[in-house]
Amino acid sequence: MFERVVICGVGLIGGSFSLALKKAGLAGTVVGVGRHPETLQTAMSLGLIDEIAADWSAALAGASLVLLAMPVGQMASVMAAMAPHLGPDTLVTDAGSTKADVFEAVYTHLNHRLQNVVPAHPIAGAEKSGPAAAFAGLFSGKRVVVTPLPENSDESVRRVEEAWAACGAIVGRMSSMDHDRVFAAVSHLPHLLAFGLVHDIQGRDNAEQLFSFAASGFRDFTRIAGSHPEMWRDICLSNRQALLAELDAYLTELAYLRALLMQGDGNALETLFGQASSARNAWAEKYLK
């Protein structure tokens, strides 16, 4: 039981975490912290939080657990603001999609509380954002990656893992470096490509005509381009070295595809499509049940 849970960033992730913990009977009072009072008022009206804290001093008084669920670009400034008020027994975790920058912020601003600061990443986003998008089942059956610090106590890591598991998540561990490399390939690059395609189409003279004929293929490929722009700006910049490496690899693949088209090599295209189709279907069969 976490008697007092503090959530910074009560949107899709933070709000769903609150609802899931409440549903599991593990949250007492849930306190919201954020930049926008109107967002916090909405979260309160929807039952995502029980209180709104005006500052970190009030929020952290007697806090059992803190979830940092705002865009990763805000991690350093938020940690700096909360650091003077963070008690020795308060557990802190985050929901950031990148981890190297979170680690840097933790070591810079929360180095006096390293035992209890356990970074994590729930793999359970959606293209919708804000408090109204939150729901208790968001993490059910979804993976959460915990990336412990070497200084974390076993008890702190266990409690963070149990909190996410209580939300219905499948919890695993990974190093921060492996995390950022993996998600550059399978999350950050797809978002970059989706944003890029929609941006290209909307900038053309016949954009309205193109959008009017776009159907399920365009919808499925570009769904994630409806995601939160600030959040994805921060993710791309925070993980830009790994993302650049993945983008370069993809550009090489595109160059190969272009060469096959230029040559009219239907056999090679069909072979490539067949390999990709088999790999995609095998992935879906194994992981999308």
ZADREN-868172 format. One line per field, with one value per residue: residue in three letters; x, y, z of N, C-alpha, C in turn; residue number from 0. Coordinates in steps of 0.2 Angstrom, whole numbers, m for minus. Example, Ala and Ser with C-alpha at 12.3 -4.5 7.8 and 13.67 -1.06 7.14 Angstrom:
REM residues 2
type = (ALA	SER) $
nx = (66	64) $
ny = (m28	m11) $
nz = (39	35) $
cax = (62	68) $
cay = (m22	m5) $
caz = (39	36) $
cx = (66	64) $
cy = (m16	0) $
cz = (39	39) $
seq = (0	1) $
This chain:
REM residues 289
type = (MET	PHE	GLU	ARG	VAL	VAL	ILE	CYS	GLY	VAL	GLY	LEU	ILE	GLY	GLY	SER	PHE	SER	LEU	ALA	LEU	LYS	LYS	ALA	GLY	LEU	ALA	GLY	THR	VAL	VAL	GLY	VAL	GLY	ARG	HIS	PRO	GLU	THR	LEU	GLN	THR	ALA	MET	SER	LEU	GLY	LEU	ILE	ASP	GLU	ILE	ALA	ALA	ASP	TRP	SER	ALA	ALA	LEU	ALA	GLY	ALA	SER	LEU	VAL	LEU	LEU	ALA	MET	PRO	VAL	GLY	GLN	MET	ALA	SER	VAL	MET	ALA	ALA	MET	ALA	PRO	HIS	LEU	GLY	PRO	ASP	THR	LEU	VAL	THR	ASP	ALA	GLY	SER	THR	LYS	ALA	ASP	VAL	PHE	GLU	ALA	VAL	TYR	THR	HIS	LEU	ASN	HIS	ARG	LEU	GLN	ASN	VAL	VAL	PRO	ALA	HIS	PRO	ILE	ALA	GLY	ALA	GLU	LYS	SER	GLY	PRO	ALA	ALA	ALA	PHE	ALA	GLY	LEU	PHE	SER	GLY	LYS	ARG	VAL	VAL	VAL	THR	PRO	LEU	PRO	GLU	ASN	SER	ASP	GLU	SER	VAL	ARG	ARG	VAL	GLU	GLU	ALA	TRP	ALA	ALA	CYS	GLY	ALA	ILE	VAL	GLY	ARG	MET	SER	SER	MET	ASP	HIS	ASP	ARG	VAL	PHE	ALA	ALA	VAL	SER	HIS	LEU	PRO	HIS	LEU	LEU	ALA	PHE	GLY	LEU	VAL	HIS	ASP	ILE	GLN	GLY	ARG	ASP	ASN	ALA	GLU	GLN	LEU	PHE	SER	PHE	ALA	ALA	SER	GLY	PHE	ARG	ASP	PHE	THR	ARG	ILE	ALA	GLY	SER	HIS	PRO	GLU	MET	TRP	ARG	ASP	ILE	CYS	LEU	SER	ASN	ARG	GLN	ALA	LEU	LEU	ALA	GLU	LEU	ASP	ALA	TYR	LEU	THR	GLU	LEU	ALA	TYR	LEU	ARG	ALA	LEU	LEU	MET	GLN	GLY	ASP	GLY	ASN	ALA	LEU	GLU	THR	LEU	PHE	GLY	GLN	ALA	SER	SER	ALA	ARG	ASN	ALA	TRP	ALA	GLU	LYS	TYR	LEU	LYS) $
nx = (4	3	3	3	3	12	10	18	13	0	m7	m10	m2	2	m10	m17	m9	m12	m26	m25	m17	m26	m37	m31	m31	m20	m16	m17	m20	m19	m9	m8	4	9	12	1	m13	m26	m26	m23	m35	m44	m40	m43	m57	m60	m57	m44	m34	m33	m29	m22	m6	2	15	32	36	24	18	27	27	26	26	24	27	33	29	36	30	30	35	52	61	59	63	76	74	63	67	77	69	62	71	76	66	63	60	69	64	55	50	55	50	50	42	49	53	66	82	96	97	88	95	106	101	96	108	113	104	97	106	108	98	99	97	84	78	71	72	61	51	36	29	17	10	m1	m9	m17	m17	m16	m27	m40	m38	m34	m35	m39	m35	m24	m10	m12	m6	4	21	33	48	61	75	86	97	114	115	103	93	89	76	69	69	61	49	45	44	33	23	21	18	6	m2	m5	5	18	33	50	68	82	97	101	108	106	92	90	95	88	75	76	76	64	54	56	61	51	41	47	47	34	29	36	32	18	20	27	16	6	12	12	5	m6	m12	m24	m31	m24	m25	m39	m40	m33	m32	m34	m21	m13	m18	m15	m1	2	m4	3	8	m1	3	9	17	27	32	37	47	56	60	66	77	83	88	96	108	108	96	99	109	100	92	101	103	91	90	99	92	81	88	92	80	75	85	81	68	72	79	69	67	58	58	68	61	50	55	61	49	43	51	50	36	34	42	36	23	26	31	19	11	17	19	8	m4) $
ny = (m6	11	25	38	44	53	61	67	75	72	64	53	42	45	47	35	26	30	27	13	9	13	4	m8	m7	m1	12	26	41	51	63	76	85	98	108	114	121	120	107	99	101	96	82	80	81	70	60	55	60	65	76	92	98	113	116	107	105	104	93	82	80	67	58	42	36	42	46	51	57	66	74	69	79	87	82	84	98	96	86	94	103	96	90	96	93	80	66	54	41	40	33	34	34	33	36	38	37	37	33	36	50	52	45	53	65	60	57	69	78	70	64	61	53	40	27	25	29	23	20	18	11	11	1	6	16	28	36	46	59	67	70	65	54	44	27	13	1	2	m3	m16	m32	m27	m23	m18	m10	m10	m1	m2	8	6	9	7	0	m17	m19	m7	m8	m20	m15	m5	m13	m21	m12	m8	m21	m23	m15	m22	m25	m33	m36	m32	m32	m21	m15	3	7	m3	m2	11	9	m2	4	14	8	1	9	24	27	22	32	44	42	41	54	61	57	61	75	77	74	84	95	97	103	97	92	90	82	71	67	64	52	44	28	13	8	20	25	16	16	29	31	34	46	55	57	65	80	88	78	68	76	78	65	61	70	67	54	55	50	36	35	42	32	22	28	30	17	13	22	16	4	10	15	3	m2	7	6	m7	m4	5	m4	m12	m24	m37	m49	m49	m39	m46	m56	m49	m43	m54	m60	m50	m50	m62	m61	m51	m56	m67	m61	m54	m65	m70	m60	m52	m57) $
nz = (0	m5	4	1	m15	m27	m42	m56	m70	m75	m86	m100	m96	m83	m77	m80	m73	m60	m59	m61	m50	m40	m43	m40	m26	m20	m19	m8	m5	m19	m27	m38	m48	m59	m74	m79	m73	m77	m83	m72	m64	m73	m72	m58	m58	m66	m57	m57	m48	m31	m24	m27	m28	m24	m24	m23	m10	m3	m10	m8	6	17	7	m1	m14	m29	m46	m60	m74	m85	m100	m106	m108	m97	m86	m79	m74	m66	m57	m51	m44	m35	m27	m15	m6	m5	4	14	13	3	m12	m29	m46	m64	m80	m92	m109	m114	m107	m104	m102	m92	m82	m81	m76	m64	m57	m56	m49	m39	m32	m18	m15	m21	m18	m18	m30	m44	m61	m74	m88	m96	m108	m116	m123	m132	m146	m142	m129	m113	m98	m101	m109	m101	m93	m83	m87	m96	m94	m94	m97	m104	m107	m95	m93	m82	m76	m67	m56	m51	m38	m32	m19	m16	m11	m15	m29	m30	m24	m34	m45	m41	m40	m53	m58	m51	m58	m69	m78	m87	m80	m83	m84	m89	m95	m95	m107	m116	m117	m123	m136	m141	m141	m149	m161	m162	m158	m157	m170	m179	m175	m179	m193	m196	m192	m201	m214	m214	m212	m224	m234	m230	m234	m247	m263	m267	m256	m250	m259	m258	m245	m245	m252	m244	m235	m226	m225	m225	m213	m204	m204	m201	m188	m176	m178	m173	m160	m145	m148	m141	m132	m140	m147	m137	m134	m146	m147	m135	m137	m148	m154	m154	m162	m174	m179	m181	m191	m201	m205	m209	m220	m228	m231	m238	m249	m255	m259	m268	m278	m282	m288	m298	m306	m310	m304	m300	m295	m284	m276	m273	m265	m255	m249	m246	m236	m226	m224	m218	m206	m200	m198	m190	m178	m174	m171	m161	m151	m151	m145) $
cax = (0	7	m2	2	6	13	11	20	11	m6	m9	m12	2	2	m17	m18	m5	m16	m32	m23	m16	m32	m41	m28	m31	m13	m15	m21	m21	m15	m8	m6	8	10	13	m5	m18	m32	m25	m24	m42	m48	m38	m46	m64	m61	m55	m37	m31	m37	m27	m18	m1	4	23	35	36	17	17	31	26	24	25	27	29	32	29	38	27	30	40	58	64	58	66	81	72	58	71	81	65	59	77	77	60	62	62	74	60	51	52	54	51	48	39	52	54	73	85	102	96	85	101	110	97	96	114	115	100	95	112	107	93	100	95	76	76	72	70	57	48	30	28	10	7	m6	m8	m20	m14	m20	m31	m46	m36	m32	m39	m36	m32	m19	m4	m14	m3	9	28	36	55	64	82	89	103	118	115	97	92	84	69	66	68	56	43	43	42	27	18	19	14	m1	m6	m7	10	23	39	57	74	86	102	99	111	102	85	89	97	82	69	78	75	57	49	58	62	44	37	50	45	26	28	39	27	12	23	28	10	2	15	11	0	m12	m12	m31	m33	m20	m28	m45	m40	m29	m36	m32	m14	m10	m21	m11	6	3	m8	7	9	m5	5	11	23	32	35	41	53	61	62	70	83	87	91	97	114	105	91	103	111	94	89	106	102	85	91	102	87	78	92	92	73	75	89	77	63	75	81	63	69	52	60	71	56	45	59	62	43	41	55	47	30	35	45	30	17	29	31	12	8	21	18	1	m10) $
cay = (0	17	29	45	44	59	60	73	74	67	63	46	37	46	46	28	23	31	23	6	8	13	m2	m13	m6	0	19	30	48	53	70	78	90	99	114	118	121	117	100	96	102	90	76	80	80	63	55	53	62	67	83	96	102	120	115	101	105	101	87	77	79	61	54	35	35	47	44	56	55	71	73	68	85	91	77	87	103	93	83	99	107	91	87	98	91	73	62	48	35	41	29	38	30	37	33	41	33	36	32	39	56	51	43	59	69	57	58	77	81	66	59	60	48	35	21	24	31	17	22	13	13	7	1	6	22	28	42	51	61	71	66	61	48	39	22	9	m5	4	m7	m23	m36	m23	m23	m12	m11	m7	0	0	11	1	11	5	m6	m23	m17	m2	m11	m24	m11	m2	m19	m24	m7	m9	m27	m22	m11	m27	m25	m38	m32	m35	m27	m20	m9	9	8	m8	1	16	6	m6	8	18	4	m1	14	30	27	22	38	49	41	43	61	63	55	65	81	78	75	90	101	97	107	93	88	89	77	65	65	62	46	39	24	10	8	26	26	11	18	35	32	36	53	59	57	71	83	89	72	65	80	77	58	60	73	64	48	56	46	29	36	43	26	18	31	29	10	13	25	11	0	13	15	m3	m3	12	2	m13	m1	8	m9	m16	m31	m39	m55	m47	m35	m51	m60	m45	m42	m61	m60	m45	m52	m68	m59	m47	m61	m71	m56	m53	m71	m72	m55	m48	m61) $
caz = (0	m5	7	m3	m21	m31	m50	m60	m77	m75	m93	m102	m93	m76	m75	m80	m67	m54	m59	m60	m43	m36	m44	m36	m19	m18	m18	m4	m8	m25	m27	m44	m49	m66	m76	m81	m68	m80	m84	m65	m62	m77	m69	m52	m60	m68	m52	m57	m42	m25	m22	m32	m24	m27	m25	m21	m3	m1	m13	m5	13	18	1	m2	m20	m34	m53	m65	m80	m89	m106	m103	m108	m91	m80	m75	m70	m61	m51	m47	m40	m30	m23	m8	m2	m6	10	13	13	m3	m18	m35	m52	m69	m86	m98	m115	m114	m100	m102	m100	m85	m77	m80	m72	m57	m54	m55	m45	m34	m29	m11	m14	m26	m16	m19	m37	m49	m67	m78	m95	m98	m116	m116	m125	m137	m150	m138	m123	m108	m93	m103	m112	m96	m91	m78	m90	m101	m94	m93	m102	m108	m104	m92	m92	m76	m78	m60	m54	m47	m31	m29	m15	m19	m9	m19	m35	m29	m23	m40	m49	m38	m41	m60	m59	m49	m64	m74	m82	m87	m79	m84	m82	m95	m94	m99	m114	m120	m117	m128	m142	m143	m142	m155	m167	m163	m156	m159	m178	m182	m174	m183	m200	m197	m192	m207	m220	m214	m214	m232	m237	m229	m236	m254	m266	m268	m250	m248	m263	m256	m239	m246	m254	m240	m232	m220	m225	m222	m206	m199	m204	m198	m182	m171	m179	m169	m153	m142	m151	m136	m129	m145	m148	m132	m135	m152	m145	m129	m139	m155	m156	m156	m167	m180	m181	m184	m197	m206	m207	m213	m226	m233	m234	m243	m255	m259	m262	m273	m283	m285	m292	m304	m310	m311	m302	m297	m291	m278	m272	m270	m260	m249	m246	m242	m229	m221	m222	m213	m200	m196	m195	m184	m173	m172	m168	m154	m146	m151	m143) $
cx = (4	2	m3	6	6	14	12	19	6	m10	m11	m8	1	m5	m19	m15	m9	m22	m30	m21	m22	m36	m38	m28	m24	m11	m20	m23	m17	m15	m5	m1	9	11	7	m10	m24	m32	m26	m31	m46	m46	m42	m54	m65	m59	m48	m33	m36	m36	m23	m13	1	12	25	35	29	16	21	31	23	23	28	30	28	33	31	35	26	35	47	62	64	61	71	78	67	62	75	76	62	65	77	71	59	65	66	70	55	54	50	55	49	45	42	54	62	76	91	101	93	91	105	107	97	102	116	111	97	100	112	102	93	97	87	74	77	69	66	54	42	29	21	7	1	m5	m12	m17	m19	m24	m37	m44	m35	m37	m36	m32	m26	m13	m6	m11	2	16	30	44	58	72	85	96	108	117	108	97	88	77	66	65	62	49	41	41	35	21	16	15	7	m5	m8	m1	15	30	45	62	78	91	99	102	107	95	85	91	91	76	70	75	67	52	50	58	55	40	40	48	38	25	31	35	21	14	24	21	6	6	15	5	m6	m14	m19	m33	m30	m23	m35	m45	m36	m34	m33	m24	m10	m12	m16	m4	7	m1	m3	9	4	m3	7	17	29	36	39	47	58	64	67	77	87	90	93	103	111	100	94	106	106	92	94	105	96	86	95	97	83	81	92	85	73	79	85	72	66	77	75	64	63	54	63	66	52	49	59	55	41	44	52	40	30	37	39	25	20	29	24	9	11	19	12	m5	m14) $
cy = (6	22	36	44	51	58	67	72	69	67	56	42	39	45	38	24	24	27	15	4	8	7	m8	m13	m4	8	22	36	49	60	72	85	91	106	118	116	118	110	96	96	97	84	75	78	73	58	52	54	65	74	86	100	108	120	109	100	102	94	81	76	72	56	47	34	41	44	50	54	61	70	73	74	89	87	81	93	101	90	88	102	102	89	89	96	84	69	56	41	35	37	34	33	35	33	35	36	33	36	35	46	56	49	49	64	67	58	65	79	77	61	58	55	42	29	19	27	26	19	16	16	9	7	1	13	22	35	48	53	65	67	62	55	42	33	17	3	m4	m1	m14	m27	m33	m24	m17	m14	m7	m7	2	3	6	3	9	m1	m11	m21	m12	m4	m16	m21	m8	m8	m21	m18	m7	m16	m27	m18	m16	m28	m31	m35	m36	m30	m27	m15	m3	10	3	m5	6	14	2	m1	13	15	3	3	21	31	27	29	43	48	42	50	64	62	60	73	82	79	81	96	102	101	104	89	86	83	70	62	62	55	41	35	20	9	14	27	22	13	24	36	36	44	58	60	64	74	84	83	69	69	78	70	58	64	70	57	49	52	39	30	38	37	22	21	30	22	9	17	20	6	3	14	9	m4	1	9	m3	m10	2	2	m13	m23	m34	m45	m53	m43	m41	m55	m56	m44	m49	m62	m56	m47	m58	m66	m55	m52	m65	m67	m55	m59	m72	m67	m51	m52	m58) $
cz = (0	m2	3	m9	m25	m38	m53	m67	m77	m81	m94	m97	m85	m73	m75	m74	m60	m53	m58	m53	m38	m36	m40	m29	m16	m17	m13	m7	m14	m26	m34	m44	m56	m67	m77	m76	m71	m81	m77	m63	m66	m74	m62	m53	m63	m63	m53	m51	m37	m23	m28	m27	m28	m28	m22	m14	0	m4	m10	2	14	12	1	m8	m25	m41	m57	m72	m85	m95	m103	m103	m102	m85	m76	m71	m65	m55	m47	m42	m34	m25	m16	m3	m2	1	9	12	7	m9	m24	m41	m58	m75	m92	m103	m117	m107	m99	m100	m93	m80	m76	m75	m64	m53	m52	m50	m39	m31	m22	m9	m19	m24	m18	m26	m42	m55	m70	m84	m96	m105	m117	m118	m130	m140	m146	m132	m119	m103	m96	m107	m107	m94	m87	m81	m95	m100	m93	m99	m106	m104	m101	m91	m87	m77	m71	m60	m50	m39	m28	m24	m18	m17	m13	m26	m35	m28	m30	m45	m47	m40	m49	m62	m57	m54	m69	m79	m82	m86	m80	m83	m88	m92	m98	m106	m118	m122	m123	m135	m145	m145	m148	m161	m168	m161	m159	m167	m181	m181	m178	m190	m201	m197	m199	m213	m220	m215	m221	m235	m236	m232	m244	m257	m266	m262	m248	m252	m260	m249	m240	m249	m250	m236	m227	m220	m223	m215	m202	m199	m200	m191	m177	m172	m176	m162	m151	m145	m147	m134	m134	m148	m143	m132	m140	m150	m140	m132	m146	m158	m159	m162	m174	m183	m184	m190	m202	m209	m211	m220	m231	m235	m239	m250	m259	m262	m268	m279	m286	m290	m298	m309	m313	m309	m297	m293	m284	m274	m269	m264	m254	m245	m243	m236	m224	m219	m217	m207	m196	m194	m190	m178	m170	m169	m162	m149	m146	m149	m138) $
seq = (0	1	2	3	4	5	6	7	8	9	10	11	12	13	14	15	16	17	18	19	20	21	22	23	24	25	26	27	28	29	30	31	32	33	34	35	36	37	38	39	40	41	42	43	44	45	46	47	48	49	50	51	52	53	54	55	56	57	58	59	60	61	62	63	64	65	66	67	68	69	70	71	72	73	74	75	76	77	78	79	80	81	82	83	84	85	86	87	88	89	90	91	92	93	94	95	96	97	98	99	100	101	102	103	104	105	106	107	108	109	110	111	112	113	114	115	116	117	118	119	120	121	122	123	124	125	126	127	128	129	130	131	132	133	134	135	136	137	138	139	140	141	142	143	144	145	146	147	148	149	150	151	152	153	154	155	156	157	158	159	160	161	162	163	164	165	166	167	168	169	170	171	172	173	174	175	176	177	178	179	180	181	182	183	184	185	186	187	188	189	190	191	192	193	194	195	196	197	198	199	200	201	202	203	204	205	206	207	208	209	210	211	212	213	214	215	216	217	218	219	220	221	222	223	224	225	226	227	228	229	230	231	232	233	234	235	236	237	238	239	240	241	242	243	244	245	246	247	248	249	250	251	252	253	254	255	256	257	258	259	260	261	262	263	264	265	266	267	268	269	270	271	272	273	274	275	276	277	278	279	280	281	282	283	284	285	286	287	288) $
